[in-house]
Each structure stands twice: as structure tokens, then as C-alpha cells.
Amino acid sequence: MTTVRAGLIQMGLKGNTDMSPEEIRAKMIEAHLPLIDEAEAKGVQVLSFQEVFTQPYFCPSQDSKWYAATESIPDGPTVKLMQEYARKYNMVIVVPIYEQEKTGIYYNTAAVIDADGKYLGKYRKTHIPQVAGFWEKFFFRPGNSGWPVFQTAYCKLGVYICYDRHFPEGWRALALNGAEYIVNPSATVKGVSQYLWELEQPASAVANGVYIGATNRVGTEAPWNIGEFYGSSYVVNPRGEIIAQASEDKDELVVADMDMDMIKEIRDNWQFFRDRRPEMYGDLADIGTS
């Protein structure tokens, strides 16, 4: 049996939104470092943080102040620091931050760092919502990275970010590209979303024969107060069973052991890839586009 130990960190905002993005980044990094140390002590091999983990979820606003939260990837300070920790702890780290490609072109992105500290690449959030409380198109350009799967030291890793999880096409594309474990860094509040939280990822794990790690933040964030981020970060196996889950309201590291042999077992038992009919699906790309 091949086992990979996954870790997810969920956290509430440190400082407050009156501070500069640089000040908040420093506080969030400071708060994460002890949990990264804890992850190493618990033998975590693949660690992921929540969506835009160094900042508040600023999308209830349309305030250009938050453009200053952007960083370059891989040359910005947060990715460089996490490369040091990945190398130090022999740990794969997924680093979701607000990316600046160039001035005025910004993405909601996750960098992937291998266990030797090498930067492997990035995924840019594909589906960008624009509804009350979630004015993401003001801040993020739709991702153009496609569906990359990263061969890490421990597993083949894919990334899907928050709102992406409502779209089954990306989960399937990542799985078909070889992903064994897909992380979904999120920022989502109580309401309809909480019911879907424990429905969509388990269903996608079953449909694609993969492990999924879903990370959410905790607490409320003034002055926007769009609702309570309910944490509940978890890892789900290819049977759709949640094998480890965090609390709703605490800064926390959740750890789960993933039996990677289960992926082949489940895919052999439920032959969803064999029974696909891609030649019948061409119209899907055209329906609703006119």
C-alpha cells in the first residue's frame, strides 16, 4: 500500500482590513508558520492553504486598494518563502495567492512547490463569479492555465479553486490528465454553500476516482460581513467518504492519510473513464454560447 499524508490549513483573518495588504500579509504568514511546523511534526507530505491565504477575502468590495495584495509567481516573497519551507521539510506545498502577471493583469492563482523546493508551476482560477458579495471579476482575470497536473515527489497533483468546484468539467479534465489528488482552496460562507460543501467534492471524487482536499477559511471579515466562513476543511477519498475534517470555527491543521492504491481499485470497479462517450459531447461546448 502506498500512503500519502495530506494536510490542509484553515485560518481566520489576522489584523484587520484597515491595514495595508503588506501588513496583513505579514500577519497571515506569521500565523501560518507554526501550523506549517506542526504539519512537518505530523509527517504531512502534501500541504495546502486556503484561497488567497495571505489576505482577507476582499471581493465583497470593489476597492482597488487590494490590487496592492498581488505578488509575482514564482519570484514574489510568499512563494520564495514557501520554497524554503518545502525544501526544509521535504514537503509539497500548494500556495494560493493573488498573482500579478503584469500591472493591471491579475489572477487568483495557486503555485505548486515540490518537496525539494522546486517551483513546478501554477493553476489560475478558471471560473470567476460576479454576484452580490463576490465581485471577483473586479479583481481577477479568468484563468488561462488549462488543467495542469503536477508530478510531485508523492503524487500527481491538480488544483481547482473555490467557485471552480461547481463546474464538473474541470474535475474531469484534471483526472483525465492524471491527477490522483486535487486540492480546492476556497473562501465560502454559510448559506446554500454549506450544504453543497459536503455534496459537490465527494460527488466529484467518486465521479473521477480521486482524492480531494477542500480548504475553507473561518470567522467573519469586517467591514463586509457577508457571512461566516465555516471552515470544515476536509479530505475525501474516491469512495466519497470524508476521512478527516476540521472544525467550523478554529484555526486548524487537518491531516489525512490517503491510500493511493484505492484510486486504481475504485477506477477498476467503477469504469467511468472506460464508459465515457466523448464523441457524443461535442455539442456541450456550443450549447448556451449564443
N, C-alpha and C positions, 0 to 999 in steps of 0.2 A: 504494500500500500504506500502510495506517495501522498504525504500530507504537507500542506502549505498553511502556515498560520497567518491569518489576515487580521489587521487592526484598523479600526475607524475611530477618529476623534471628533466628538461634537462639543460645541462650546458656545457660550453666550458672549455678547459684546463686552469688551473691556474698554474702559474710558467712556466717552460719550460723543455724540455726533456734532457737538460744538467744537471738538478738537479738529486739528488738521488730519488729513489722511496719513501723513507721515507719523504723527503722534499715535494714532490708532494702530497703525501697522506695528509700531514698536511694542505697544502693549499686548497686542494679539500674539505676536511672536513670543514675547516673554512668557505668556500664559501657556503657550503650546509646548515649550521646550521641556517642562517636567513630564508632560504626558508622552512626549517622544522618548524620553529617558525610560519611562515606565514601560512603553512598548518594547524597547530593547530588553529590559529586565524580564519581560514575559515571553520573550522569544518571537515577537512579531517579525515576519519576513516581508510582508507587503502592507504598507500603511497608507491610508488616505485621509485627507482633511475634507471639511465641508466646502460648499461653493463660496468662492471669493473669500477665503478663510481669513485674510488679514484685515478685513473691513466689515462695517455693517452691511446689511442688505439695503443699499441706498436707493433701490429702484422705486419705492413709493414716491420719491421726489423726482423732480426734473431739474436738478441743481447741478450746474456744470462744475461746481466745487469738486465733485467726486471724480472728474477726469484726472485730477492730480493723484488718484489712487493707482493709476496704471503703472506697470513696470514692463520692461522688455523681457523676453524669454528667448534664450536662456541666460542672458547677460545681466539681468537685474539682480538686486540684492537678495530677494527672497529665494529664488531658485539657486543662486550661488551658495547661500547658507544651507539649504536643504541638501545640496550635493555633498557638502561637508558631513552632514549627519548621516546621509545614506552610506557614505564611504566608511565613516567611523563605526557604524553599527551593522554594516553588511545588510542593509535593508532597502528594499524598493520603496520609494516614496512618490505618491501622486500629489501634486501641488497645484490646487485650483486658485488662480489669481486673475486679476483684471489686467489684461495684456494690452500694451501699446505696440502695434506694428510700426506705425509712424504717427506723427502728430495728426490727430483727427480720425485715425483708424484704430478702433479699439474693439477687443474681443473678450468674451467670457471664456476663459481657457484653463486647461489643466496641463501642466508639464509632467512628464514621466521621467523619473530618475532611477537608474538601475542600482543594484546593490553595491557596485563598485564606485558609485558616484557619477557615472557617465550619464549625460543627458541623452535620452533616447528619442524624444520628440514630444509632440503636443497634440491635444484634441481641442478644437474650438466648438463651443456650443452651437448646434445647428439650428434648432427651433427656438425662436425668440418671441416671447409673449408680449402683448401690448394691450393690457386690460387694466382697469382701475386697481391701483395698488402695486401693479407690476409693469411699470413703464420702461420695459427693458430696451425697447428699440431706441430710446433716447441715449442709452449708454453703450449698447453692444451692436456691432455689425453681425449679421448672420454668419455662422462659421463656414469655412471653405476647406476644411481639412479632410473631408471624406470620413472614412471609417477605419482609421489606423488601428492595428493590433501590434502590441509591442512584445517582443520576445525578451522577457526579463530573466533574471537568474533563477526564478522559481516557478513562473507560469507565463502563459500567453495572456496578456492583459489588455483589456479595452476600457474606454471611458465614455460615458454618456452623462450629460449634465442636466440636472433638475427637470425643467419643463420637457426636455427631450424624452423623458420616461413615458410620456403619454403617447408616443409615436412608435408603434411596434416595428416599423421598417428598420430603424437603426439598430435595435437589439439584434434583429435577424442578420443584418449586414455584418455586424461585429462578430457574431457567432460563425457565420459562413466564412469570414476572414480568419477564423482560427481561435477566437477568444475563448478562454476557459473561465476567466474571472473578469467581470465587468463591474467597475465602480461607478456609482451615480451620486456625486456630490450635489447637495440640494440646500435650498432655503425655502421652507414651506410652512404655512401657519394653519392653525386649527380651522375646521370647517369641513367642506366637502373633501378637501385634500387629505385629511387624516384618515378617512375611510379608505380612500384609494391607496394610501401609503402602504398598507399591508395586503393590497389586492394586486396592483399592477406589477410590482417587481417579482413576487412569487410566480405570477402567471407567466411573465416573460422568462424567468429562469426555467420553468417547465417547458415552455414552447421551444426553447433554444438549447436546452441541456447544458446550462452554465451555472456557475455560482455568481451571485450578485451581492455587492456591498453597497448599501444605501445609507448615506450620511446626511443628517439634518442638524441645524443649529438649535439652540434653546433660548428661552426668555423672550422679552419684548424689547423693541428698539424705538425709543423716543427720538424725535417728536412725532414720528409717523404712526406708530402704534396700530399697525394694520392687523394685528392679532398676535397670538403667542406661538412662537416657533416651538414645536412639540418634541424635538429630539427624536427619541425612539429609533435611533440608528440601528441597523441590523445587517446580518449576513444571512442569505437564504440559499439553500442548496438546490441542485437540479430537480429534486422531487417537489420543490415548492415549500419546503419546511424551513422555518426560521430557526437557525441553530444557535444564534446569540443575538441579544438585543439590549440596548442601553435604556436608561430611564427617559422620562419625558422632560425633565427639568434640571438636569445636572450636567456640568462639565464632566466629560467621561470618555474613557477609552473602552471600547468594546472589542473583545478578542474572540476569534472563532478558528477552529481547525477545519480545513477543507480537505476532504478525501478526494483527491483528484481522479482516482480510479472510478469514482461514481459517474463521472462525465461519460466515459465510454459505456458503462453499464446502462445508464439511462438512455443514451442515444441509440444503443443497440436494441433496447426494449421498446422504446417509442421511436419509430423510424420516421420522424417528421422531416428530416432532411431528404431521405430517400423518396418520400411520397409528395414532396413539393411539385408543383406544376408551373415552373416559371414561364413556360411558353404561353400560358394562359393569362398571365398577369400584366401583359404589356399595356392594356388599356388603363390600368391603375394610374399610370404616370400622366395620363391625359384627362381623366375624369376630374372635373371641378377646376380646371385651369383656365377655362374660357369665361 
